[in-house]
Amino acid sequence: MSSYLTSTIKQFEYYKSLGDKTFKQLTFDELQWQSHEDANSISIIVKHIVGNMLSRWTNFLTEDGEKEWRHRDEEFNATFTTYKDLITAWETGWKCLFDAITPLTEDDSEHIIYIRNQGHTVTEAINRQLAHYCFHIGQIVFLGKLLKASDWESLSIPKGGSITYNEDKFSKAKEKRHFTDYL
């Protein structure tokens, strides 16, 4: 569980960084852009992720992950009025998540927690949320890339850069490391 938790925290940090790097490339107006009235803007996706994080990770081990105070449907209404408000909310959600999972130990891995009265081990609940956030952060990155077009700065190996990237990786000695190390 120790290596699982360490790896999971690094995964969450990595996906947060993809959102962070996307936001830095966009204006507030671009964060608000919707392809049509029923589509989610990046701003709305952020609001949903944050609402989910605050609900799931507040009192993670002792309360149901779907809090009575959460109003999920309202998460899909655009209400951020400034770039700073969006980033503050984003950081608040991630802080809640990291504050909940950083102190976990191996003894917690099989502890049962509930989300809408459905029991999950701590490991299952973490996996569920990691997949959920990856899904939405992928949407954020896709929309960012769509909005910036040729001005998009790649967040991974840029097109045409695989050979150079691999040469660098294979020039180093084999060692155990997380793929996010040295990014």
FISEDREN-874981 format. One record per residue: x, y, z of N, C-alpha, C, O in turn; residue in three letters. Coordinates in steps of 0.05 Angstrom, whole numbers, padded with zeros to 5 digits, always signed. Layout:
<pts>
XYZXYZXYZXYZAla ...
</pts>
This chain:
<pts>
+00017-00024+00000+00000+00000+00000+00017+00025+00000+00010+00045-00012Met +00040+00024+00013+00058+00047+00014+00066+00056-00014+00064+00080-00020Ser +00075+00038-00031+00083+00045-00058+00058+00053-00074+00060+00070-00092Ser +00035+00040-00069+00010+00047-00083+00003+00076-00076-00003+00092-00095Tyr +00004+00084-00051-00004+00111-00043+00016+00131-00055+00008+00152-00065Leu +00042+00125-00054+00062+00143-00065+00057+00147-00095+00057+00169-00105Thr +00052+00125-00109+00047+00126-00137+00021+00142-00143+00020+00158-00162Ser +00000+00137-00128-00025+00150-00132-00023+00180-00128-00034+00196-00143Thr -00009+00188-00107-00005+00217-00102+00010+00229-00125+00003+00251-00134Ile +00030+00215-00136+00045+00226-00159+00026+00228-00184+00028+00246-00199Lys +00009+00208-00187-00010+00209-00209-00029+00233-00207-00033+00248-00226Gln -00040+00237-00183-00057+00260-00179-00042+00286-00184-00052+00304-00197Phe -00017+00288-00174-00001+00312-00179+00003+00316-00209+00002+00339-00218Glu +00008+00295-00223+00013+00297-00252-00012+00308-00266-00010+00326-00282Tyr -00035+00296-00260-00059+00306-00273-00067+00334-00265-00077+00349-00281Tyr -00062+00341-00240-00065+00369-00232-00047+00387-00249-00056+00408-00259Lys -00022+00379-00253-00003+00395-00268-00012+00399-00297-00008+00420-00309Ser -00025+00379-00309-00036+00382-00336-00057+00404-00337-00058+00420-00355Leu -00075+00404-00316-00094+00426-00315-00081+00453-00311-00087+00472-00324Gly -00062+00454-00292-00047+00479-00287-00034+00490-00312-00036+00513-00318Asp -00021+00472-00327-00007+00481-00352-00026+00489-00373-00020+00506-00390Lys -00050+00477-00374-00070+00485-00393-00081+00513-00386-00083+00530-00404Thr -00087+00517-00361-00098+00543-00353-00079+00566-00359-00088+00587-00367Phe -00053+00561-00356-00033+00582-00361-00032+00590-00390-00023+00612-00397Lys -00042+00573-00408-00042+00580-00436-00067+00594-00446-00069+00603-00468Gln -00087+00596-00428-00113+00606-00436-00121+00632-00422-00113+00637-00399Leu -00137+00648-00435-00149+00671-00422-00174+00663-00407-00184+00640-00411Thr -00184+00681-00391-00209+00674-00377-00232+00670-00396-00249+00652-00393Phe -00233+00686-00417-00254+00683-00438-00252+00655-00451-00273+00643-00456Asp -00228+00646-00456-00225+00619-00468-00233+00598-00448-00244+00577-00456Glu -00228+00601-00422-00237+00582-00402-00268+00580-00401-00279+00560-00392Leu -00281+00601-00409-00310+00603-00409-00323+00592-00435-00348+00588-00435Gln -00308+00588-00456-00318+00581-00482-00333+00555-00482-00324+00535-00470Trp -00356+00555-00495-00373+00530-00498-00378+00527-00528-00385+00547-00542Gln -00376+00503-00538-00381+00498-00566-00411+00502-00573-00418+00508-00596Ser -00428+00498-00554-00457+00503-00556-00468+00505-00528-00454+00500-00508His -00493+00514-00525-00503+00521-00499-00505+00498-00479-00504+00502-00455Glu -00506+00473-00488-00507+00450-00470-00480+00438-00465-00477+00419-00450Asp -00459+00448-00478-00432+00437-00475-00420+00449-00449-00427+00471-00440Ala -00401+00435-00438-00386+00444-00415-00361+00460-00424-00346+00450-00440Asn -00358+00483-00413-00333+00499-00416-00312+00487-00397-00319+00470-00380Ser -00288+00495-00400-00267+00487-00381-00275+00496-00354-00271+00482-00334Ile -00285+00520-00352-00293+00532-00326-00314+00514-00312-00312+00509-00288Ser -00333+00505-00327-00354+00487-00316-00342+00460-00308-00349+00449-00287Ile -00324+00450-00324-00311+00424-00317-00296+00427-00291-00296+00410-00273Ile -00281+00450-00288-00267+00455-00263-00286+00456-00240-00281+00445-00219Val -00308+00471-00243-00327+00473-00221-00338+00446-00213-00342+00440-00189Lys -00343+00428-00232-00352+00401-00226-00331+00385-00212-00336+00372-00192His -00306+00386-00222-00284+00371-00209-00281+00380-00180-00279+00364-00161Ile -00281+00406-00176-00278+00417-00149-00301+00408-00131-00297+00400-00108Val -00325+00410-00140-00348+00401-00125-00346+00372-00117-00352+00365-00094Gly -00337+00356-00136-00334+00328-00131-00312+00323-00110-00315+00308-00091Asn -00289+00337-00113-00267+00334-00094-00275+00342-00066-00270+00327-00047Met -00288+00364-00063-00296+00373-00036-00315+00353-00023-00313+00348+00001Leu -00333+00343-00039-00352+00323-00029-00339+00297-00022-00343+00286+00000Ser -00323+00286-00040-00311+00260-00036-00289+00259-00014-00288+00240+00001Arg -00273+00281-00012-00250+00279+00005-00253+00293+00032-00236+00289+00049Trp -00274+00308+00036-00279+00319+00062-00288+00297+00081-00307+00282+00075Thr -00274+00293+00103-00280+00272+00122-00282+00245+00108-00301+00229+00112Asn -00263+00240+00091-00262+00217+00073-00267+00190+00087-00283+00174+00076Phe -00255+00186+00109-00257+00160+00122-00282+00156+00140-00288+00134+00148Leu -00296+00178+00145-00318+00177+00165-00345+00185+00155-00365+00179+00168Thr -00347+00198+00131-00373+00206+00121-00377+00197+00093-00358+00192+00078Glu -00402+00194+00085-00408+00187+00057-00396+00208+00039-00396+00232+00044Asp -00385+00199+00016-00371+00217-00003-00390+00234-00018-00381+00253-00031Gly -00416+00229-00017-00435+00247-00030-00448+00263-00008-00468+00253+00004Glu -00438+00286-00003-00448+00302+00020-00475+00315+00014-00482+00321-00009Lys -00490+00318+00035-00517+00331+00033-00514+00360+00023-00532+00369+00010Glu -00492+00373+00030-00489+00401+00022-00480+00404-00007-00478+00427-00017Trp -00473+00382-00020-00465+00384-00048-00489+00388-00066-00509+00374-00062Arg -00488+00406-00085-00509+00410-00104-00497+00405-00132-00490+00424-00146His -00495+00380-00139-00481+00372-00163-00492+00386-00188-00476+00395-00205Arg -00518+00387-00191-00529+00400-00215-00520+00429-00218-00517+00438-00241Asp -00516+00443-00196-00507+00470-00198-00478+00473-00207-00470+00494-00216Glu -00463+00451-00206-00436+00451-00215-00434+00456-00245-00413+00463-00255Glu -00456+00452-00259-00456+00454-00288-00467+00481-00298-00475+00485-00321Phe -00467+00500-00279-00474+00528-00286-00449+00545-00283-00434+00543-00263Asn -00443+00561-00303-00419+00577-00303-00422+00600-00283-00440+00617-00287Ala -00406+00600-00262-00409+00621-00242-00382+00635-00235-00382+00655-00221Thr -00360+00624-00244-00334+00638-00238-00335+00665-00253-00342+00666-00276Phe -00327+00686-00239-00328+00712-00251-00300+00722-00258-00297+00742-00273Thr -00279+00709-00247-00252+00717-00254-00234+00692-00256-00241+00671-00246Thr -00212+00696-00270-00192+00675-00272-00182+00667-00244-00179+00643-00238Tyr -00178+00687-00227-00169+00681-00199-00188+00664-00184-00180+00646-00170Lys -00214+00669-00187-00235+00653-00173-00233+00624-00182-00235+00606-00166Asp -00230+00620-00208-00228+00592-00218-00203+00578-00207-00205+00555-00197Leu -00180+00591-00207-00156+00579-00197-00157+00575-00167-00148+00554-00157Ile -00169+00593-00153-00172+00589-00123-00189+00565-00118-00182+00549-00100Thr -00211+00562-00132-00228+00538-00128-00213+00512-00135-00214+00493-00120Ala -00199+00512-00158-00183+00490-00167-00163+00482-00145-00161+00458-00137Trp -00149+00501-00134-00129+00495-00113-00142+00485-00087-00131+00468-00074Glu -00165+00496-00081-00180+00487-00057-00188+00457-00059-00185+00442-00040Thr -00198+00450-00083-00205+00422-00087-00182+00403-00085-00183+00382-00071Gly -00159+00410-00097-00135+00393-00096-00124+00392-00067-00115+00371-00059Trp -00125+00414-00053-00116+00414-00025-00132+00394-00009-00121+00379+00007Lys -00158+00395-00012-00176+00376+00002-00168+00347-00004-00167+00330+00014Cys -00164+00341-00030-00156+00314-00038-00129+00306-00025-00128+00285-00012Leu -00109+00323-00028-00082+00315-00017-00082+00314+00013-00069+00297+00025Phe -00098+00331+00026-00100+00330+00055-00113+00304+00065-00107+00294+00086Asp -00130+00293+00048-00144+00268+00055-00127+00243+00050-00127+00224+00066Ala -00112+00243+00028-00097+00218+00021-00069+00217+00031-00058+00195+00034Ile -00056+00240+00036-00028+00240+00044-00024+00225+00071-00004+00211+00073Thr -00042+00228+00090-00037+00214+00116-00045+00185+00116-00041+00171+00136Pro -00057+00175+00095-00066+00147+00095-00042+00128+00098-00020+00134+00091Leu -00048+00105+00110-00028+00084+00114-00038+00057+00103-00061+00055+00093Thr -00021+00038+00103-00029+00011+00093-00053+00000+00108-00070-00013+00096Glu -00055+00007+00134-00078-00003+00149-00105+00008+00139-00126-00003+00144Asp -00104+00030+00125-00128+00042+00114-00138+00030+00088-00161+00034+00080Asp -00121+00015+00075-00127+00006+00047-00153-00010+00044-00166-00008+00024Ser -00160-00026+00064-00184-00042+00062-00207-00031+00078-00229-00043+00079Glu -00203-00008+00090-00224+00006+00105-00247+00012+00085-00242+00019+00062His -00272+00007+00093-00294+00012+00076-00304+00041+00080-00310+00049+00102Ile -00306+00055+00057-00319+00081+00057-00343+00080+00039-00346+00060+00024Ile -00360+00100+00040-00385+00099+00024-00387+00123+00006-00380+00145+00014Tyr -00397+00118-00017-00405+00139-00036-00433+00132-00045-00438+00112-00058Ile -00452+00149-00037-00481+00144-00042-00489+00117-00031-00504+00102-00043Arg -00480+00111-00007-00485+00086+00007-00473+00061-00006-00479+00039+00002Asn -00457+00064-00026-00443+00042-00039-00416+00039-00027-00399+00058-00028Gln -00410+00016-00015-00385+00011-00001-00362+00008-00021-00364-00006-00041Gly -00339+00020-00014-00314+00018-00029-00292+00014-00009-00292+00027+00012His -00272-00002-00016-00248+00000+00000-00235+00027-00006-00241+00039-00026Thr -00217+00036+00012-00203+00061+00007-00189+00059-00020-00189+00078-00036Val -00176+00036-00026-00162+00033-00052-00182+00036-00075-00176+00050-00094Thr -00205+00024-00073-00225+00026-00095-00235+00055-00098-00238+00064-00120Glu -00239+00068-00076-00248+00096-00077-00227+00114-00089-00234+00132-00105Ala -00202+00110-00083-00181+00126-00095-00180+00121-00125-00178+00140-00140Ile -00181+00096-00132-00180+00089-00161-00204+00101-00176-00201+00112-00198Asn -00227+00100-00163-00251+00112-00176-00247+00142-00181-00253+00151-00203Arg -00237+00156-00162-00233+00185-00165-00210+00192-00184-00212+00211-00199Gln -00189+00176-00183-00167+00181-00202-00177+00179-00230-00170+00196-00247Leu -00192+00158-00236-00203+00155-00263-00222+00177-00270-00222+00187-00293Ala -00239+00186-00252-00258+00207-00257-00243+00233-00263-00251+00247-00283His -00223+00240-00248-00209+00265-00252-00193+00264-00278-00191+00284-00293Tyr -00181+00241-00284-00166+00238-00310-00185+00243-00333-00177+00256-00353Cys -00208+00232-00332-00228+00236-00353-00233+00265-00358-00232+00274-00381Phe -00239+00280-00337-00246+00308-00340-00221+00325-00347-00224+00345-00362His -00198+00319-00336-00174+00334-00343-00167+00329-00372-00156+00347-00385Ile -00172+00306-00382-00168+00301-00411-00186+00319-00427-00178+00330-00448Gly -00211+00323-00418-00229+00342-00431-00218+00371-00431-00219+00385-00450Gln -00207+00378-00408-00196+00405-00404-00173+00409-00424-00171+00429-00438Ile -00155+00390-00425-00132+00392-00443-00141+00392-00472-00131+00408-00488Val -00160+00375-00479-00170+00375-00506-00182+00402-00514-00176+00412-00536Phe -00198+00413-00497-00210+00439-00503-00189+00461-00505-00190+00478-00522Leu -00169+00459-00487-00147+00479-00489-00132+00477-00515-00126+00497-00528Gly -00127+00453-00523-00113+00449-00549-00130+00458-00572-00120+00470-00591Lys -00155+00453-00571-00174+00461-00592-00175+00492-00594-00174+00503-00615Leu -00176+00505-00571-00178+00534-00570-00152+00548-00579-00153+00568-00593Leu -00129+00536-00572-00104+00549-00579-00094+00542-00607-00077+00556-00618Lys -00104+00520-00618-00096+00511-00645-00065+00510-00647-00052+00497-00631Ala -00054+00523-00667-00025+00521-00671-00009+00536-00650+00016+00533-00649Ser -00021+00551-00632-00007+00565-00611-00005+00547-00585+00007+00555-00566Asp -00017+00523-00586-00016+00505-00563+00012+00496-00558+00027+00488-00576Trp +00020+00497-00533+00046+00487-00524+00042+00459-00512+00028+00456-00493Glu +00054+00439-00525+00050+00411-00517+00056+00407-00488+00074+00418-00476Ser +00040+00390-00475+00043+00382-00447+00057+00356-00444+00063+00347-00422Leu +00064+00343-00466+00078+00318-00465+00099+00318-00487+00111+00339-00493Ser +00104+00295-00499+00124+00294-00520+00111+00307-00545+00091+00297-00555Ile +00123+00329-00555+00111+00342-00578+00113+00324-00603+00131+00307-00605Pro +00095+00329-00622+00097+00315-00647+00125+00317-00659+00136+00339-00659Lys +00135+00295-00668+00162+00295-00680+00184+00294-00659+00208+00295-00666Gly +00177+00293-00633+00197+00293-00613+00203+00266-00599+00218+00265-00580Gly +00190+00245-00609+00193+00219-00596+00221+00208-00596+00231+00197-00577Ser +00235+00211-00619+00262+00199-00621+00280+00213-00601+00295+00200-00586Ile +00280+00239-00600+00297+00254-00581+00290+00247-00552+00307+00243-00536Thr +00264+00246-00547+00255+00239-00520+00265+00211-00511+00275+00208-00490Tyr +00261+00192-00529+00270+00164-00523+00300+00162-00520+00310+00148-00503Asn +00315+00176-00537+00344+00176-00535+00352+00186-00508+00370+00174-00495Glu +00340+00207-00498+00346+00217-00472+00340+00197-00450+00357+00192-00433Asp +00317+00184-00451+00309+00165-00431+00327+00140-00431+00336+00130-00410Lys +00333+00130-00455+00350+00106-00457+00380+00112-00452+00395+00093-00449Phe +00387+00137-00451+00415+00144-00445+00421+00143-00415+00444+00144-00407Ser +00400+00140-00399+00403+00139-00370+00402+00110-00361+00391+00092-00374Lys +00415+00105-00339+00415+00078-00327+00387+00070-00319+00371+00086-00312Ala +00382+00043-00320+00357+00033-00310+00355+00038-00280+00374+00033-00266Lys +00332+00047-00272+00327+00050-00243+00297+00051-00239+00282+00057-00257Glu +00289+00046-00215+00261+00047-00208+00254+00077-00204+00266+00091-00187Lys +00235+00086-00219+00226+00114-00216+00198+00116-00227+00189+00099-00243Arg +00184+00136-00218+00157+00141-00228+00159+00156-00254+00177+00172-00257His +00141+00151-00273+00144+00164-00299+00142+00194-00298+00150+00208-00316Phe +00131+00204-00276+00128+00234-00273+00154+00246-00262+00156+00271-00262Thr +00172+00230-00252+00197+00241-00242+00212+00255-00265+00212+00245-00288Asp +00223+00277-00260+00239+00293-00279+00222+00305-00301+00233+00312-00322Tyr +00196+00308-00297+00180+00322-00317+00183+00352-00314+00171+00368-00329Leu 
</pts>
